[in-house]
Amino acid sequence: VQLVESGGGLVQPGGSLRLSCAASGFTFSSYRMSWYRQAPGKARELVAAISNTDGTTKYADSVKGRFTISRDNAKNTGYLQMNSLKPDDTAVYYCRAEQIYKTYWGQGTQVTVSS
């Protein structure tokens, strides 16, 4: 079982990044998928989530209108499109796949927003 994030990096304020989360070893389409982030010295927080049943999404207030979560079950991949990035968005971003009794985490990808 693996979740592998990619797409992080250094970007200037106002810029964009798209994170990807590639899943393998389990039936990705049966799992709710979410993105979390953890900044230095802070707790890990939920950024966005997407249902595996009807595609319902939810977002943290801090990213609403700027970030978009999506998934492509045919490719076993989830995405987080991040626009209008701010320095406060700097963190390690993790994807998570979950269903009852099972939760998988990726290793994280660093996003740094700085001029």
DONUKE-866740 format. One record per residue (C-alpha): residue in one letter; x, y, z. Coordinates in steps of 0.001 Angstrom, whole numbers, padded with zeros to 6 digits, always signed. Layout:
! DONUKE-866740
AXYZ ...
END
This chain:
! DONUKE-866740
V+000000+000000+000000 Q+001388+003379-000988 L+000358+007009-001281 V+002981+009143-002967 E+002647+012913-003094 S+004383+015067-005667 G+004238+018597-007025 G+005482+020562-004057 G+008164+023196-004266 L+009025+026851-003852 V+006599+029399-005254 Q+006181+033142-004930 P+003156+034641-003182 G+000226+034721-005569 G+001529+031734-007488 S+000039+028288-008069 L+000970+024666-007555 R-000815+021400-008204 L-000132+018535-005847 S-000716+014943-006887 C-001247+011872-004739 A-000697+008549-006492 A-002258+005536-004801 S-001313+001895-005195 G-001966-001383-003447 F-005587-000734-002546 T-008887+000177-004190 F-008498+003936-004293 S-012032+004536-005573 S-013459+003062-002342 Y-011670+005523-000103 R-012443+009082+000904 M-009428+011222+000097 S-008179+014295+001878 W-005231+016640+002056 Y-003699+017791+005320 R-000843+020133+006033 Q+001534+020733+008890 A+003540+023901+009343 P+006574+024027+011658 G+005499+024104+015283 K+001834+023624+014438 A-000583+020742+014510 R-001527+018910+011335 E-004728+020368+009921 L-007303+019330+007361 V-007089+021348+004152 A-009635+019660+001879 A-011503+016405+001476 I-013448+014668-001281 S-015953+011868-000983 N-015522+008581-002809 T-019276+008214-003341 D-020708+011437-004723 G-017661+013698-005066 T-018750+016022-002283 T-015940+018311-001220 K-015150+020367+001821 Y-012449+022904+002581 A-010816+024654+005476 D-011991+028255+005680 S-008433+029445+005112 V-008273+027909+001617 K-011848+028253+000353 G-011943+029878-003054 R-008214+029312-003612 F-007735+025526-003446 T-009569+022798-005350 I-009486+019116-004506 S-010243+016515-007153 R-009666+012878-007940 D-009318+010617-010969 N-010242+007106-009899 A-009236+005682-013272 K-005691+006889-012584 N-005780+006142-008851 T-004704+009709-008251 G-005907+012646-006224 Y-005060+016284-006743 L-004931+019579-004916 Q-004857+022660-007116 M-003564+025596-005093 N-003942+029122-006424 S-003251+032560-004961 L-000767+031033-002577 K+000207+032911+000561 P+003214+032600+002875 D+000844+031128+005496 D+000280+028194+003147 T+003879+027083+003702 A+003794+023572+005153 V+004334+019910+004436 Y+001252+018646+002627 Y+000044+015079+003155 C-002624+013093+001386 R-004755+010619+003235 A-007067+007853+002093 E-009580+006475+004562 Q-012524+004195+004990 I-013942+002461+008020 Y-011119+000814+009970 K-008439+001718+007399 T-006417+004888+006943 Y-003365+005428+004780 W-001015+008419+004713 G+001531+009616+002216 Q+005017+010756+003177 G+004324+014421+002483 T+005573+017056+000073 Q+006985+020438+001053 V+005291+023606-000166 T+007120+026862+000478 V+005569+030204-000425 S+008143+032957-000310 S+009473+035842-002326 
END
